[in-house]
């Protein structure tokens, strides 16, 4: 289990979730694609009271709660959240992920992972990416900063002191910022899209194979209309297939949420299921969660230090 880095793999899968929208019978809503210049103009980038970034349909302050399963056994929770922060006189957008094992796994292979992307809201490109992982006896604390002027990224291990500089493209994103960027993108069935993402001090080619419309069932929300997609990654032209296959079911409404993620690796099948949407707004996601809590008096345990 240590070698497969169980929850780390599942956390990365969660980060790679896709937002998918397209005109089709029965669709709930159609998302507006990003403008080429990004989500926020220079004029309104400093307006930190914005709940919704222009061109995006998810509010800053949103919290997404996921339950993680190893086969049929629940083994942990993951939380994805956004907020505003200030650094060096700049107001920046932060995307945070926290994944933590539950009591079932804690005694065998405890996991407590934090991943964070800090984004310039004027371009929606990452300024800094940081991951702090605790998985069994393994520890990782790494920071990557993006130099857009010279199109390079600087990676540093805070534990070993190792450093590395590698080239990036002008539009290279880390996985969290790529994921949220994709939530405002538009896909069509039967297409195959190509992108470049940064992970583990490398850049990868990422292909997104857009499949079909499909219903999926969620604990609080019932049947939800989704779109199935299959991502594939390659490094230096070689596809990364040895760790298994992955499928993502993304909702077809304006929020473009990952409702379900399934990853098959040699030893098992892992699933990540959306349990609850929290934060600003009063759409069906927020209302149904509020109604569920009012009726049942409880929801998923979601503090995780976030």
N, C-alpha and C positions, 0 to 999 in steps of 0.2 A: 504493500500500500504506500509505503514511503516513496518508492521509486516512481509511482504514478502520480504522486502529489495530488491526491484525491480532490480535496476541496479547492486547491489552487487551480486545477484544470477547470473545475466547475465555475469558479469565480471568473476566470477568463472568458468562459463561454457566456456567462451573464453579461460581461462587458461588451461582448461582440454582438449584442442583440441589435436587431434591425427595425427601423420604422418603415412600413410599406404602405403605399396608398396608390390607388389607380381607379379609373372609372370602370365599374363592373356592376352587373345586376346585384342588388341586395347590399351594396356597400353602405356603411353608415355615414361616412363623410370622406371628402377628398382633401388631403393635406396640400398646402401651397409649397412648391419647391423653393429652395433658397435662391436669393438673388446672387449673381456671380461675385458681388463685392462682399458678401457675408450677411450675417443676421442683423447687425446694428451699424448704422451710419456713424461717422465721427461726431456728428452734431448731437446724437442722442446717446452715445456710448457712456457719457458721464451721468446720465439720468438713472441713478441706482434705485429709484422707486419703481422702476418698471417691473411688473409682475410677469408679463409675457414679453419676450424679446420679439421685435418685429420679424415676421417671417416664420416664427416658431409657434407651435400650438401646445407647448408644455410650459407651465409656470415655474419661475424661479422660486424655490421653496418646496417644490414637489419631493415627496418621499415614496419610493416604491419598495414594497416588502415582498420578498421571495422566500419560499420554502424549498430546501434542497433535499433530494432523495437519492439514495444509493440503492438501486433496484427499487424495491417497494418500501424501504426503510427510511424514514425521515432522519437526516443526519446534521442539519444545520439551517441557519437563516442567513439571508443576504439583504442588505439595505443599500439602495442607491438614492442619493440626495444631492440637491443643488442649493447654493447660497452665494451671496456676495461677500467678498473680502477686500481689504485694502492693503496694498503692498507698495512701498516706495512712492507714496502719493498717487498711486493708480488704483482705480476701482476695477476689480477683476471678478470673473465668474469662476466658481469652484464646483467641480463634480466630484463627489466622494462615494466610495464603495467600501462597505465593511462586510466581511464574511466570517461567520463564527460557527464552530461545531457545537452540537448540542450534547446532552449527557450521554447519549448512546455512543457517540464517537470520542467524547472527551477523554475517557480513560485509556483509549487505544491509540488514538492519533489526534491530539488536540490541535485545532486550527483557529487562528485569529489573524485575519489578513485585512489590511487597510490599503486602499489604492486611491490616489487623488490626482486630478488633472486641474491645473489652473489655466484659465483661458482668457485671452484678450477679447472682450465682447465686440470690439470694432471689426475684427476679422474672423472671429470664432476659430482661431488657431491657438494651439497650446503654447503657453509660455514655459511651463514646468510640469513635469510628471514625476510623481513620487510613489513608491510602493514600499510598504513595511509589512513583511510577511513573517508569521510564526507558524510553522507547520511541523508538528512532532518535535524532533530535536533540531530542526533546521531553522535558521534565521536569515532573512534578507532585508536589507534597508538600502534602497537605491534611489538616486535622484537623477533625472535627465532634464537639462535645460536646453531650450531651442534658440539658436542664433539665426534669426530670419535674414539678417543682413548678409551673412556669409553662407547661408544654406548648409549649416552643420548643426549637429546635436552633441552636447557634452554630457557624458554619462559618468557617474561616480558611485562606487560602493562605499557607503558610510561605515561599513564594518571592516572591510579589508583595506580601504584606501585606494583600491584600483580605480583607474580612470580610462576613458576611451572617448575619442572624438570620431564621428562618422558622418558621411554626407547624407543630406535629406533633400527632398524636393520642396519647392515653395509651398505646396499644399499638404505636406506630410503631417499626419495627426497621430497622436497616441490613441490607444483603443477607447478610453472613455470619451474623449472629445469626438472621435470618429463616430461612435455610437450615437451620441446626441445630435451630431450633424446629420446623420442618416434619418433621424426621426422627422426631419423636414424635407426629405428627398422624396421623389416620386419614381416608382418602379412600374414596369409593365410585365405581365405574365409572359414567360418564355424567353426573358432576356438574361444576359450575363454581363454584369458590370465589373469594372476593374478599378482598384484603388491601391494606394500605398499606405501602410500603417507601421508605426514603430512599436516594438515590444522587445524586451530583453536585450537592450543595446544593439538591436539590429532593425533594419527595415524589411518588411515583407510585402510581397504582392498579394493582394487579396481579391479574389473573385467571388461575387455574389450571384449565385444561380437562383433566379426567381422562378418558383414552381407554380403553385395553384392556390385557389381559394379553398378554405376549409374551416369548419367549425371546431372550436375547442371549448372544453368546460372548465370553469374556474370556481373555486370553493364558494366565494361570496357572490360572484357576478353571473353564475350560470353559463349558458352557451354564448360564446362570443365569436363573431365573424373575424377570421384571421386570414393571413396569407402565409404560405409556407415558403421558406427560402433555405438554401444550403450553401454556406460559405466554404471556400477552399483557400488555403494559404500556401505560398511558395516562397522559398528563400534561395536566392541565386539561381532561379529557374527551376528548382527542384520542389515538387509538391510535398507538403508536410502531411502525409497520410498515415504514418506509423502509429500515431496516437488515437486513430479512430475517425469517426465521422460525426457530423453535427448537423442538426436541423433546428430552425427557429420558426415559431409561429407568432407573427406580429399582428396586432389588432389593426383593423381597417378604419378606425375612427381618427379624429384629428390628433389625438395624443400619440398614436403610433407606438404602442407599448409592446414589449415582448411578453406575450401571455404564457408561452411555454417554450422551453429549450430542452432538447434531448441530445445527449452525447453518448456515443457508443465507443468504448475503449476495450482492449482485449479482455479485461477481467470482469466487466459489468456494464450496465447502462445507468447513466446518471440523468436525473431530470431536475429542472428548475421551474417552479410553478409560481405565477403571480398570485399573491394572497390579498394584497390590499394596496390601494393608492391613497396617499394622504397629502395634505398641504392646501395651498390656496385653490380657489375655484369652487364651483357648485354644479359641475357636470354630473353625468350619470355615475362616473367612477367614485366621486366623493359622496354623492347622495346615497348610493347603495351601501357603501362602507359605513356611513353614519347610521343608516337604517339597521344594518346588521348588528352594530354595536349596541344600539338602543334596544333591540329585541333580545340579544344574547348576553349583553353585559360584558363582553370581552372581545378581544381580537388577538392577533399574533403578538408575541413578546418582541418588541421592536426597538428597545433602547440601543443596545450594542455600542453605547458610548457616542451616539450621533444625535 
